[in-house]
Amino acid sequence: MRISTKGRYAVRVMLDLAVDNTGEYIKVKQIADRQGISEKYLEQIIAILNKAGFVKSTRGAQGGYRLARDPAEYTVGQILRLTEGSLNPVPCLDSCGGKADCLRYDTCETVDVWKQLADAINGVVDSITIADLAEKHAKRMESMNYMI
């Protein structure tokens, strides 16, 4: 399984909004500049996040985006599933327990391997929140200030 740039950038955008979470709206250009993402591509990602209710937007001179909820309420898994779809390593785990799509499901010796892998992936991405990443960022920035 490989996470696309859309998924990685969506997590970075949510983290950026969390780090700069003052309640003010942040312009796409500011996020794009900080994250090194083209504004056009960022707008596509933000549209997905906005449609899902992960971010709020406002128009006008003071317009921009901000998180719709507290950063602790978003997991990396939620964001990745929104942008990537299923995180399952094989298609047979995606529908009806796989039985509808795979004639060998009930006799497949490998299906338990794929289930364990899916559980491990989901366990990691569902246990890390955007608040966790923001805290990690703050600690890294603090330690960099001590070095200067």
N, CA, C and O atoms as a GROMACS GRO file, in nm:
protein
  592
    1MET      N    1   0.084  -0.118   0.000
    1MET     CA    2   0.000   0.000   0.000
    1MET      C    3   0.089   0.124   0.000
    1MET      O    4   0.190   0.131   0.069
    2ARG      N    5   0.048   0.220  -0.079
    2ARG     CA    6   0.123   0.345  -0.089
    2ARG      C    7   0.025   0.460  -0.076
    2ARG      O    8  -0.078   0.462  -0.144
    3ILE      N    9   0.056   0.556   0.009
    3ILE     CA   10  -0.028   0.674   0.027
    3ILE      C   11   0.010   0.775  -0.082
    3ILE      O   12   0.128   0.803  -0.102
    4SER      N   13  -0.090   0.828  -0.151
    4SER     CA   14  -0.066   0.923  -0.260
    4SER      C   15  -0.026   1.060  -0.204
    4SER      O   16  -0.036   1.086  -0.084
    5THR      N   17   0.019   1.147  -0.294
    5THR     CA   18   0.052   1.284  -0.252
    5THR      C   19  -0.073   1.354  -0.200
    5THR      O   20  -0.064   1.435  -0.107
    6LYS      N   21  -0.189   1.323  -0.257
    6LYS     CA   22  -0.312   1.386  -0.209
    6LYS      C   23  -0.336   1.354  -0.062
    6LYS      O   24  -0.370   1.442   0.016
    7GLY      N   25  -0.318   1.228  -0.024
    7GLY     CA   26  -0.336   1.188   0.115
    7GLY      C   27  -0.233   1.251   0.207
    7GLY      O   28  -0.267   1.302   0.314
    8ARG      N   29  -0.108   1.247   0.165
    8ARG     CA   30  -0.001   1.307   0.248
    8ARG      C   31  -0.021   1.457   0.262
    8ARG      O   32  -0.007   1.512   0.371
    9TYR      N   33  -0.054   1.523   0.152
    9TYR     CA   34  -0.074   1.668   0.158
    9TYR      C   35  -0.196   1.705   0.242
    9TYR      O   36  -0.195   1.806   0.312
   10ALA      N   37  -0.301   1.623   0.237
   10ALA     CA   38  -0.420   1.651   0.318
   10ALA      C   39  -0.386   1.647   0.467
   10ALA      O   40  -0.432   1.731   0.544
   11VAL      N   41  -0.305   1.550   0.507
   11VAL     CA   42  -0.261   1.543   0.648
   11VAL      C   43  -0.177   1.666   0.681
   11VAL      O   44  -0.194   1.726   0.787
   12ARG      N   45  -0.087   1.705   0.590
   12ARG     CA   46  -0.003   1.823   0.613
   12ARG      C   47  -0.087   1.951   0.623
   12ARG      O   48  -0.058   2.037   0.706
   13VAL      N   49  -0.189   1.962   0.540
   13VAL     CA   50  -0.276   2.081   0.544
   13VAL      C   51  -0.350   2.087   0.678
   13VAL      O   52  -0.357   2.193   0.740
   14MET      N   53  -0.403   1.974   0.720
   14MET     CA   54  -0.475   1.971   0.849
   14MET      C   55  -0.379   2.004   0.963
   14MET      O   56  -0.417   2.075   1.056
   15LEU      N   57  -0.257   1.954   0.957
   15LEU     CA   58  -0.158   1.986   1.058
   15LEU      C   59  -0.124   2.134   1.054
   15LEU      O   60  -0.114   2.198   1.159
   16ASP      N   61  -0.105   2.190   0.936
   16ASP     CA   62  -0.074   2.332   0.922
   16ASP      C   63  -0.185   2.416   0.984
   16ASP      O   64  -0.156   2.512   1.056
   17LEU      N   65  -0.309   2.382   0.958
   17LEU     CA   66  -0.421   2.456   1.016
   17LEU      C   67  -0.426   2.440   1.168
   17LEU      O   68  -0.466   2.533   1.238
   18ALA      N   69  -0.386   2.324   1.217
   18ALA     CA   70  -0.384   2.301   1.362
   18ALA      C   71  -0.273   2.381   1.429
   18ALA      O   72  -0.294   2.438   1.536
   19VAL      N   73  -0.157   2.386   1.367
   19VAL     CA   74  -0.043   2.459   1.424
   19VAL      C   75  -0.074   2.608   1.428
   19VAL      O   76  -0.033   2.678   1.522
   20ASP      N   77  -0.145   2.656   1.329
   20ASP     CA   78  -0.181   2.799   1.322
   20ASP      C   79  -0.327   2.818   1.362
   20ASP      O   80  -0.397   2.901   1.303
   21ASN      N   81  -0.373   2.742   1.461
   21ASN     CA   82  -0.513   2.738   1.501
   21ASN      C   83  -0.548   2.851   1.598
   21ASN      O   84  -0.562   2.829   1.719
   22THR      N   85  -0.560   2.972   1.545
   22THR     CA   86  -0.592   3.088   1.627
   22THR      C   87  -0.740   3.123   1.621
   22THR      O   88  -0.785   3.217   1.688
   23GLY      N   89  -0.816   3.048   1.542
   23GLY     CA   90  -0.956   3.081   1.520
   23GLY      C   91  -0.975   3.169   1.398
   23GLY      O   92  -1.087   3.186   1.351
   24GLU      N   93  -0.866   3.225   1.347
   24GLU     CA   94  -0.871   3.309   1.227
   24GLU      C   95  -0.866   3.220   1.104
   24GLU      O   96  -0.818   3.106   1.108
   25TYR      N   97  -0.917   3.272   0.995
   25TYR     CA   98  -0.912   3.200   0.869
   25TYR      C   99  -0.776   3.223   0.803
   25TYR      O  100  -0.722   3.334   0.806
   26ILE      N  101  -0.723   3.118   0.743
   26ILE     CA  102  -0.590   3.121   0.683
   26ILE      C  103  -0.605   3.108   0.532
   26ILE      O  104  -0.677   3.021   0.483
   27LYS      N  105  -0.538   3.193   0.460
   27LYS     CA  106  -0.546   3.193   0.314
   27LYS      C  107  -0.472   3.073   0.254
   27LYS      O  108  -0.372   3.027   0.308
   28VAL      N  109  -0.525   3.024   0.143
   28VAL     CA  110  -0.465   2.911   0.072
   28VAL      C  111  -0.320   2.943   0.036
   28VAL      O  112  -0.234   2.856   0.047
   29LYS      N  113  -0.294   3.064  -0.005
   29LYS     CA  114  -0.158   3.101  -0.044
   29LYS      C  115  -0.060   3.084   0.072
   29LYS      O  116   0.052   3.039   0.051
   30GLN      N  117  -0.102   3.120   0.193
   30GLN     CA  118  -0.014   3.105   0.310
   30GLN      C  119   0.017   2.957   0.335
   30GLN      O  120   0.132   2.921   0.360
   31ILE      N  121  -0.086   2.874   0.329
   31ILE     CA  122  -0.067   2.730   0.351
   31ILE      C  123   0.023   2.673   0.241
   31ILE      O  124   0.117   2.598   0.269
   32ALA      N  125  -0.006   2.710   0.117
   32ALA     CA  126   0.071   2.660   0.004
   32ALA      C  127   0.218   2.699   0.017
   32ALA      O  128   0.307   2.617  -0.008
   33ASP      N  129   0.243   2.822   0.056
   33ASP     CA  130   0.382   2.868   0.071
   33ASP      C  131   0.453   2.792   0.182
   33ASP      O  132   0.567   2.749   0.165
   34ARG      N  133   0.387   2.776   0.296
   34ARG     CA  134   0.449   2.706   0.409
   34ARG      C  135   0.474   2.560   0.379
   34ARG      O  136   0.575   2.503   0.422
   35GLN      N  137   0.383   2.498   0.305
   35GLN     CA  138   0.391   2.354   0.282
   35GLN      C  139   0.460   2.317   0.150
   35GLN      O  140   0.487   2.200   0.125
   36GLY      N  141   0.489   2.417   0.067
   36GLY     CA  142   0.553   2.387  -0.061
   36GLY      C  143   0.463   2.309  -0.155
   36GLY      O  144   0.509   2.220  -0.227
   37ILE      N  145   0.335   2.343  -0.154
   37ILE     CA  146   0.235   2.278  -0.237
   37ILE      C  147   0.180   2.384  -0.332
   37ILE      O  148   0.160   2.498  -0.291
   38SER      N  149   0.156   2.349  -0.458
   38SER     CA  150   0.099   2.448  -0.550
   38SER      C  151  -0.041   2.487  -0.502
   38SER      O  152  -0.116   2.404  -0.450
   39GLU      N  153  -0.074   2.614  -0.521
   39GLU     CA  154  -0.206   2.662  -0.477
   39GLU      C  155  -0.319   2.587  -0.547
   39GLU      O  156  -0.420   2.554  -0.485
   40LYS      N  157  -0.302   2.559  -0.675
   40LYS     CA  158  -0.406   2.491  -0.752
   40LYS      C  159  -0.432   2.351  -0.695
   40LYS      O  160  -0.548   2.311  -0.677
   41TYR      N  161  -0.326   2.277  -0.666
   41TYR     CA  162  -0.342   2.142  -0.609
   41TYR      C  163  -0.398   2.150  -0.468
   41TYR      O  164  -0.482   2.070  -0.429
   42LEU      N  165  -0.351   2.247  -0.391
   42LEU     CA  166  -0.399   2.265  -0.255
   42LEU      C  167  -0.549   2.296  -0.254
   42LEU      O  168  -0.622   2.247  -0.168
   43GLU      N  169  -0.595   2.377  -0.349
   43GLU     CA  170  -0.738   2.409  -0.356
   43GLU      C  171  -0.822   2.284  -0.379
   43GLU      O  172  -0.933   2.273  -0.325
   44GLN      N  173  -0.771   2.189  -0.458
   44GLN     CA  174  -0.843   2.063  -0.480
   44GLN      C  175  -0.853   1.983  -0.350
   44GLN      O  176  -0.957   1.925  -0.320
   45ILE      N  177  -0.744   1.980  -0.276
   45ILE     CA  178  -0.742   1.905  -0.150
   45ILE      C  179  -0.832   1.972  -0.047
   45ILE      O  180  -0.909   1.906   0.023
   46ILE      N  181  -0.823   2.104  -0.038
   46ILE     CA  182  -0.906   2.179   0.057
   46ILE      C  183  -1.055   2.161   0.024
   46ILE      O  184  -1.138   2.154   0.115
   47ALA      N  185  -1.088   2.153  -0.104
   47ALA     CA  186  -1.228   2.132  -0.143
   47ALA      C  187  -1.280   2.000  -0.088
   47ALA      O  188  -1.394   1.992  -0.043
   48ILE      N  189  -1.198   1.897  -0.092
   48ILE     CA  190  -1.237   1.766  -0.036
   48ILE      C  191  -1.257   1.777   0.115
   48ILE      O  192  -1.356   1.728   0.169
   49LEU      N  193  -1.162   1.842   0.182
   49LEU     CA  194  -1.171   1.859   0.328
   49LEU      C  195  -1.291   1.944   0.366
   49LEU      O  196  -1.357   1.917   0.466
   50ASN      N  197  -1.318   2.046   0.287
   50ASN     CA  198  -1.430   2.137   0.314
   50ASN      C  199  -1.564   2.064   0.295
   50ASN      O  200  -1.653   2.075   0.378
   51LYS      N  201  -1.576   1.989   0.186
   51LYS     CA  202  -1.700   1.916   0.158
   51LYS      C  203  -1.731   1.815   0.268
   51LYS      O  204  -1.848   1.792   0.300
   52ALA      N  205  -1.627   1.756   0.324
   52ALA     CA  206  -1.644   1.657   0.432
   52ALA      C  207  -1.668   1.722   0.568
   52ALA      O  208  -1.697   1.653   0.665
   53GLY      N  209  -1.658   1.855   0.574
   53GLY     CA  210  -1.680   1.925   0.700
   53GLY      C  211  -1.559   1.926   0.792
   53GLY      O  212  -1.572   1.957   0.910
   54PHE      N  213  -1.442   1.892   0.739
   54PHE     CA  214  -1.320   1.893   0.821
   54PHE      C  215  -1.267   2.035   0.841
   54PHE      O  216  -1.205   2.065   0.943
   55VAL      N  217  -1.292   2.121   0.742
   55VAL     CA  218  -1.251   2.261   0.752
   55VAL      C  219  -1.371   2.350   0.725
   55VAL      O  220  -1.469   2.308   0.663
   56LYS      N  221  -1.362   2.472   0.772
   56LYS     CA  222  -1.463   2.575   0.744
   56LYS      C  223  -1.398   2.678   0.653
   56LYS      O  224  -1.277   2.702   0.660
   57SER      N  225  -1.478   2.738   0.569
   57SER     CA  226  -1.425   2.840   0.480
   57SER      C  227  -1.508   2.966   0.488
   57SER      O  228  -1.625   2.965   0.527
   58THR      N  229  -1.444   3.076   0.451
   58THR     CA  230  -1.513   3.203   0.437
   58THR      C  231  -1.451   3.276   0.320
   58THR      O  232  -1.332   3.259   0.290
   59ARG      N  233  -1.531   3.358   0.254
   59ARG     CA  234  -1.484   3.431   0.136
   59ARG      C  235  -1.451   3.575   0.173
   59ARG      O  236  -1.481   3.622   0.282
   60GLY      N  237  -1.390   3.641   0.078
   60GLY     CA  238  -1.362   3.783   0.095
   60GLY      C  239  -1.218   3.811   0.134
   60GLY      O  240  -1.133   3.721   0.137
   61ALA      N  241  -1.192   3.938   0.163
   61ALA     CA  242  -1.056   3.984   0.194
   61ALA      C  243  -0.998   3.912   0.316
   61ALA      O  244  -0.879   3.884   0.320
   62GLN      N  245  -1.081   3.883   0.413
   62GLN     CA  246  -1.036   3.811   0.533
   62GLN      C  247  -1.065   3.662   0.522
   62GLN      O  248  -1.061   3.590   0.622
   63GLY      N  249  -1.094   3.617   0.401
   63GLY     CA  250  -1.133   3.478   0.378
   63GLY      C  251  -1.019   3.380   0.390
   63GLY      O  252  -0.902   3.417   0.398
   64GLY      N  253  -1.058   3.255   0.392
   64GLY     CA  254  -0.960   3.148   0.403
   64GLY      C  255  -1.024   3.026   0.465
   64GLY      O  256  -1.144   3.003   0.452
   65TYR      N  257  -0.941   2.947   0.532
   65TYR     CA  258  -0.986   2.820   0.591
   65TYR      C  259  -0.935   2.807   0.733
   65TYR      O  260  -0.833   2.864   0.771
   66ARG      N  261  -1.010   2.729   0.810
   66ARG     CA  262  -0.968   2.692   0.945
   66ARG      C  263  -1.031   2.557   0.977
   66ARG      O  264  -1.124   2.513   0.909
   67LEU      N  265  -0.980   2.493   1.080
   67LEU     CA  266  -1.037   2.364   1.121
   67LEU      C  267  -1.180   2.383   1.169
   67LEU      O  268  -1.212   2.483   1.234
   68ALA      N  269  -1.265   2.289   1.137
   68ALA     CA  270  -1.404   2.295   1.181
   68ALA      C  271  -1.419   2.249   1.326
   68ALA      O  272  -1.512   2.290   1.395
   69ARG      N  273  -1.327   2.163   1.370
   69ARG     CA  274  -1.334   2.110   1.507
   69ARG      C  275  -1.196   2.114   1.570
   69ARG      O  276  -1.098   2.155   1.508
   70ASP      N  277  -1.190   2.073   1.693
   70ASP     CA  278  -1.063   2.065   1.765
   70ASP      C  279  -0.970   1.965   1.696
   70ASP      O  280  -1.015   1.860   1.649
   71PRO      N  281  -0.839   1.995   1.688
   71PRO     CA  282  -0.745   1.904   1.622
   71PRO      C  283  -0.744   1.763   1.681
   71PRO      O  284  -0.712   1.667   1.610
   72ALA      N  285  -0.780   1.748   1.807
   72ALA     CA  286  -0.782   1.615   1.870
   72ALA      C  287  -0.897   1.529   1.815
   72ALA      O  288  -0.899   1.408   1.838
   73GLU      N  289  -0.990   1.589   1.743
   73GLU     CA  290  -1.104   1.515   1.690
   73GLU      C  291  -1.079   1.456   1.552
   73GLU      O  292  -1.165   1.386   1.498
   74TYR      N  293  -0.964   1.483   1.495
   74TYR     CA  294  -0.930   1.430   1.362
   74TYR      C  295  -0.817   1.329   1.375
   74TYR      O  296  -0.713   1.359   1.435
   75THR      N  297  -0.837   1.211   1.320
   75THR     CA  298  -0.726   1.115   1.316
   75THR      C  299  -0.666   1.115   1.176
   75THR      O  300  -0.730   1.152   1.078
   76VAL      N  301  -0.542   1.071   1.170
   76VAL     CA  302  -0.475   1.056   1.041
   76VAL      C  303  -0.556   0.959   0.955
   76VAL      O  304  -0.569   0.978   0.834
   77GLY      N  305  -0.610   0.855   1.017
   77GLY     CA  306  -0.691   0.758   0.944
   77GLY      C  307  -0.813   0.818   0.878
   77GLY      O  308  -0.843   0.786   0.763
   78GLN      N  309  -0.883   0.905   0.948
   78GLN     CA  310  -1.001   0.970   0.889
   78GLN      C  311  -0.962   1.050   0.765
   78GLN      O  312  -1.031   1.045   0.663
   79ILE      N  313  -0.854   1.123   0.774
   79ILE     CA  314  -0.810   1.208   0.664
   79ILE      C  315  -0.766   1.122   0.545
   79ILE      O  316  -0.800   1.151   0.430
   80LEU      N  317  -0.690   1.017   0.573
   80LEU     CA  318  -0.645   0.929   0.466
   80LEU      C  319  -0.761   0.856   0.398
   80LEU      O  320  -0.761   0.842   0.276
   81ARG      N  321  -0.858   0.810   0.475
   81ARG     CA  322  -0.973   0.742   0.415
   81ARG      C  323  -1.053   0.839   0.328
   81ARG      O  324  -1.108   0.800   0.225
   82LEU      N  325  -1.060   0.964   0.371
   82LEU     CA  326  -1.131   1.065   0.294
   82LEU      C  327  -1.064   1.086   0.158
   82LEU      O  328  -1.132   1.098   0.056
   83THR      N  329  -0.933   1.092   0.157
   83THR     CA  330  -0.860   1.122   0.034
   83THR      C  331  -0.818   0.998  -0.045
   83THR      O  332  -0.807   1.004  -0.167
   84GLU      N  333  -0.796   0.886   0.023
   84GLU     CA  334  -0.745   0.766  -0.042
   84GLU      C  335  -0.852   0.660  -0.064
   84GLU      O  336  -0.836   0.573  -0.149
   85GLY      N  337  -0.959   0.666   0.012
   85GLY     CA  338  -1.055   0.556   0.011
   85GLY      C  339  -1.011   0.452   0.112
   85GLY      O  340  -0.953   0.487   0.215
   86SER      N  341  -1.038   0.328   0.084
   86SER     CA  342  -1.003   0.219   0.176
   86SER      C  343  -0.852   0.211   0.196
   86SER      O  344  -0.775   0.233   0.104
   87LEU      N  345  -0.813   0.178   0.317
   87LEU     CA  346  -0.672   0.155   0.347
   87LEU      C  347  -0.638   0.007   0.353
   87LEU      O  348  -0.527  -0.032   0.387
   88ASN      N  349  -0.737  -0.076   0.318
   88ASN     CA  350  -0.713  -0.221   0.319
   88ASN      C  351  -0.610  -0.259   0.214
   88ASN      O  352  -0.610  -0.203   0.105
   89PRO      N  353  -0.523  -0.354   0.246
   89PRO     CA  354  -0.416  -0.392   0.153
   89PRO      C  355  -0.464  -0.475   0.033
   89PRO      O  356  -0.395  -0.483  -0.068
   90VAL      N  357  -0.582  -0.536   0.044
   90VAL     CA  358  -0.636  -0.617  -0.066
   90VAL      C  359  -0.785  -0.588  -0.081
   90VAL      O  360  -0.853  -0.561   0.018
   91PRO      N  361  -0.837  -0.594  -0.203
   91PRO     CA  362  -0.978  -0.563  -0.228
   91PRO      C  363  -1.076  -0.656  -0.158
   91PRO      O  364  -1.188  -0.614  -0.128
   92CYS      N  365  -1.037  -0.780  -0.133
   92CYS     CA  366  -1.134  -0.874  -0.075
   92CYS      C  367  -1.176  -0.835   0.067
   92CYS      O  368  -1.273  -0.891   0.119
   93LEU      N  369  -1.107  -0.742   0.130
   93LEU     CA  370  -1.147  -0.699   0.264
   93LEU      C  371  -1.244  -0.581   0.261
   93LEU      O  372  -1.296  -0.540   0.364
   94ASP      N  373  -1.269  -0.527   0.143
   94ASP     CA  374  -1.348  -0.404   0.132
   94ASP      C  375  -1.499  -0.422   0.133
   94ASP      O  376  -1.570  -0.336   0.184
   95SER      N  377  -1.550  -0.531   0.078
   95SER     CA  378  -1.696  -0.541   0.068
   95SER      C  379  -1.748  -0.669   0.130
   95SER      O  380  -1.698  -0.778   0.102
   96CYS      N  381  -1.847  -0.656   0.210
   96CYS     CA  382  -1.918  -0.770   0.268
   96CYS      C  383  -1.824  -0.874   0.327
   96CYS      O  384  -1.846  -0.994   0.311
   97GLY      N  385  -1.721  -0.830   0.391
   97GLY     CA  386  -1.625  -0.924   0.446
   97GLY      C  387  -1.547  -0.996   0.337
   97GLY      O  388  -1.479  -1.096   0.364
   98GLY      N  389  -1.556  -0.945   0.214
   98GLY     CA  390  -1.482  -1.003   0.104
   98GLY      C  391  -1.554  -1.115   0.031
   98GLY      O  392  -1.519  -1.149  -0.082
   99LYS      N  393  -1.654  -1.171   0.093
   99LYS     CA  394  -1.719  -1.289   0.036
   99LYS      C  395  -1.786  -1.261  -0.098
   99LYS      O  396  -1.793  -1.350  -0.183
  100ALA      N  397  -1.836  -1.140  -0.118
  100ALA     CA  398  -1.905  -1.108  -0.242
  100ALA      C  399  -1.810  -1.099  -0.361
  100ALA      O  400  -1.850  -1.127  -0.474
  101ASP      N  401  -1.686  -1.061  -0.337
  101ASP     CA  402  -1.592  -1.038  -0.446
  101ASP      C  403  -1.496  -1.153  -0.473
  101ASP      O  404  -1.436  -1.158  -0.580
  102CYS      N  405  -1.481  -1.242  -0.382
  102CYS     CA  406  -1.378  -1.345  -0.397
  102CYS      C  407  -1.437  -1.483  -0.370
  102CYS      O  408  -1.486  -1.512  -0.260
  103LEU      N  409  -1.432  -1.566  -0.470
  103LEU     CA  410  -1.485  -1.702  -0.456
  103LEU      C  411  -1.401  -1.787  -0.360
  103LEU      O  412  -1.450  -1.887  -0.308
  104ARG      N  413  -1.277  -1.748  -0.338
  104ARG     CA  414  -1.187  -1.826  -0.252
  104ARG      C  415  -1.183  -1.774  -0.108
  104ARG      O  416  -1.110  -1.829  -0.025
  105TYR      N  417  -1.257  -1.674  -0.078
  105TYR     CA  418  -1.248  -1.610   0.053
  105TYR      C  419  -1.257  -1.710   0.169
  105TYR      O  420  -1.176  -1.706   0.260
  106ASP      N  421  -1.355  -1.797   0.164
  106ASP     CA  422  -1.377  -1.892   0.275
  106ASP      C  423  -1.269  -1.999   0.287
  106ASP      O  424  -1.255  -2.061   0.392
  107THR      N  425  -1.192  -2.020   0.181
  107THR     CA  426  -1.087  -2.122   0.184
  107THR      C  427  -0.948  -2.061   0.166
  107THR      O  428  -0.851  -2.134   0.147
  108CYS      N  429  -0.938  -1.934   0.173
  108CYS     CA  430  -0.811  -1.865   0.149
  108CYS      C  431  -0.723  -1.866   0.274
  108CYS      O  432  -0.762  -1.817   0.380
  109GLU      N  433  -0.606  -1.924   0.260
  109GLU     CA  434  -0.513  -1.930   0.372
  109GLU      C  435  -0.446  -1.795   0.398
  109GLU      O  436  -0.394  -1.772   0.508
  110THR      N  437  -0.447  -1.708   0.301
  110THR     CA  438  -0.377  -1.580   0.318
  110THR      C  439  -0.465  -1.467   0.369
  110THR      O  440  -0.414  -1.362   0.409
  111VAL      N  441  -0.595  -1.486   0.370
  111VAL     CA  442  -0.685  -1.376   0.409
  111VAL      C  443  -0.657  -1.326   0.551
  111VAL      O  444  -0.672  -1.208   0.579
  112ASP      N  445  -0.616  -1.415   0.640
  112ASP     CA  446  -0.585  -1.373   0.777
  112ASP      C  447  -0.462  -1.282   0.781
  112ASP      O  448  -0.454  -1.193   0.865
  113VAL      N  449  -0.367  -1.306   0.692
  113VAL     CA  450  -0.249  -1.218   0.683
  113VAL      C  451  -0.295  -1.078   0.646
  113VAL      O  452  -0.252  -0.980   0.707
  114TRP      N  453  -0.383  -1.068   0.545
  114TRP     CA  454  -0.431  -0.936   0.499
  114TRP      C  455  -0.516  -0.868   0.605
  114TRP      O  456  -0.511  -0.746   0.620
  115LYS      N  457  -0.593  -0.946   0.679
  115LYS     CA  458  -0.672  -0.889   0.789
  115LYS      C  459  -0.581  -0.834   0.899
  115LYS      O  460  -0.605  -0.725   0.951
  116GLN      N  461  -0.477  -0.909   0.934
  116GLN     CA  462  -0.383  -0.861   1.036
  116GLN      C  463  -0.311  -0.736   0.990
  116GLN      O  464  -0.290  -0.643   1.068
  117LEU      N  465  -0.273  -0.732   0.863
  117LEU     CA  466  -0.206  -0.615   0.809
  117LEU      C  467  -0.300  -0.494   0.812
  117LEU      O  468  -0.260  -0.385   0.850
  118ALA      N  469  -0.425  -0.514   0.771
  118ALA     CA  470  -0.524  -0.406   0.775
  118ALA      C  471  -0.545  -0.358   0.918
  118ALA      O  472  -0.554  -0.237   0.942
  119ASP      N  473  -0.554  -0.451   1.013
  119ASP     CA  474  -0.572  -0.412   1.153
  119ASP      C  475  -0.452  -0.331   1.204
  119ASP      O  476  -0.470  -0.234   1.278
  120ALA      N  477  -0.332  -0.370   1.162
  120ALA     CA  478  -0.212  -0.298   1.205
  120ALA      C  479  -0.211  -0.157   1.146
  120ALA      O  480  -0.185  -0.060   1.217
  121ILE      N  481  -0.238  -0.146   1.018
  121ILE     CA  482  -0.241  -0.014   0.952
  121ILE      C  483  -0.346   0.074   1.017
  121ILE      O  484  -0.318   0.188   1.055
  122ASN      N  485  -0.467   0.022   1.029
  122ASN     CA  486  -0.576   0.101   1.087
  122ASN      C  487  -0.548   0.136   1.233
  122ASN      O  488  -0.583   0.245   1.278
  123GLY      N  489  -0.487   0.045   1.304
  123GLY     CA  490  -0.453   0.072   1.444
  123GLY      C  491  -0.358   0.190   1.458
  123GLY      O  492  -0.372   0.271   1.549
  124VAL      N  493  -0.262   0.199   1.368
  124VAL     CA  494  -0.166   0.311   1.373
  124VAL      C  495  -0.234   0.441   1.333
  124VAL      O  496  -0.233   0.538   1.409
  125VAL      N  497  -0.293   0.445   1.214
  125VAL     CA  498  -0.346   0.572   1.164
  125VAL      C  499  -0.468   0.621   1.243
  125VAL      O  500  -0.496   0.741   1.246
  126ASP      N  501  -0.540   0.529   1.306
  126ASP     CA  502  -0.655   0.570   1.385
  126ASP      C  503  -0.618   0.612   1.528
  126ASP      O  504  -0.701   0.665   1.601
  127SER      N  505  -0.493   0.587   1.567
  127SER     CA  506  -0.451   0.623   1.702
  127SER      C  507  -0.376   0.756   1.708
  127SER      O  508  -0.346   0.806   1.816
  128ILE      N  509  -0.347   0.813   1.592
  128ILE     CA  510  -0.272   0.939   1.587
  128ILE      C  511  -0.365   1.051   1.542
  128ILE      O  512  -0.426   1.044   1.435
  129THR      N  513  -0.376   1.153   1.625
  129THR     CA  514  -0.461   1.266   1.592
  129THR      C  515  -0.378   1.381   1.536
  129THR      O  516  -0.255   1.383   1.547
  130ILE      N  517  -0.448   1.476   1.478
  130ILE     CA  518  -0.380   1.596   1.431
  130ILE      C  519  -0.323   1.672   1.550
  130ILE      O  520  -0.218   1.736   1.538
  131ALA      N  521  -0.389   1.666   1.664
  131ALA     CA  522  -0.336   1.730   1.786
  131ALA      C  523  -0.204   1.665   1.827
  131ALA      O  524  -0.113   1.735   1.870
  132ASP      N  525  -0.194   1.534   1.814
  132ASP     CA  526  -0.068   1.465   1.845
  132ASP      C  527   0.045   1.516   1.755
  132ASP      O  528   0.156   1.542   1.802
  133LEU      N  529   0.016   1.529   1.627
  133LEU     CA  530   0.117   1.578   1.533
  133LEU      C  531   0.153   1.724   1.561
  133LEU      O  532   0.270   1.762   1.550
  134ALA      N  533   0.054   1.805   1.598
  134ALA     CA  534   0.080   1.945   1.631
  134ALA      C  535   0.168   1.956   1.755
  134ALA      O  536   0.256   2.041   1.762
  135GLU      N  537   0.144   1.869   1.852
  135GLU     CA  538   0.226   1.867   1.974
  135GLU      C  539   0.370   1.827   1.940
  135GLU      O  540   0.466   1.885   1.991
  136LYS      N  541   0.384   1.728   1.855
  136LYS     CA  542   0.517   1.684   1.811
  136LYS      C  543   0.589   1.798   1.738
  136LYS      O  544   0.708   1.820   1.758
  137HIS      N  545   0.515   1.870   1.655
  137HIS     CA  546   0.572   1.985   1.583
  137HIS      C  547   0.618   2.092   1.682
  137HIS      O  548   0.728   2.146   1.668
  138ALA      N  549   0.535   2.122   1.781
  138ALA     CA  550   0.570   2.225   1.880
  138ALA      C  551   0.696   2.186   1.956
  138ALA      O  552   0.782   2.271   1.981
  139LYS      N  553   0.707   2.060   1.993
  139LYS     CA  554   0.827   2.014   2.066
  139LYS      C  555   0.951   2.025   1.978
  139LYS      O  556   1.058   2.064   2.025
  140ARG      N  557   0.938   1.990   1.851
  140ARG     CA  558   1.052   2.000   1.760
  140ARG      C  559   1.093   2.146   1.743
  140ARG      O  560   1.212   2.177   1.742
  141MET      N  561   0.996   2.234   1.730
  141MET     CA  562   1.027   2.377   1.714
  141MET      C  563   1.093   2.432   1.841
  141MET      O  564   1.185   2.512   1.834
  142GLU      N  565   1.043   2.387   1.956
  142GLU     CA  566   1.101   2.430   2.084
  142GLU      C  567   1.245   2.383   2.097
  142GLU      O  568   1.332   2.460   2.140
  143SER      N  569   1.272   2.259   2.059
  143SER     CA  570   1.409   2.208   2.071
  143SER      C  571   1.501   2.278   1.972
  143SER      O  572   1.619   2.295   2.000
  144MET      N  573   1.449   2.320   1.858
  144MET     CA  574   1.530   2.394   1.760
  144MET      C  575   1.566   2.531   1.814
  144MET      O  576   1.674   2.582   1.787
  145ASN      N  577   1.476   2.591   1.891
  145ASN     CA  578   1.503   2.722   1.950
  145ASN      C  579   1.613   2.714   2.055
  145ASN      O  580   1.690   2.808   2.073
  146TYR      N  581   1.621   2.600   2.124
  146TYR     CA  582   1.727   2.581   2.224
  146TYR      C  583   1.864   2.570   2.158
  146TYR      O  584   1.966   2.605   2.218
  147MET      N  585   1.866   2.520   2.034
  147MET     CA  586   1.991   2.501   1.963
  147MET      C  587   2.048   2.632   1.910
  147MET      O  588   2.169   2.643   1.887
  148ILE      N  589   1.964   2.729   1.892
  148ILE     CA  590   2.008   2.858   1.833
  148ILE      C  591   2.077   2.945   1.934
  148ILE      O  592   2.120   3.055   1.900
   0.00000   0.00000   0.00000
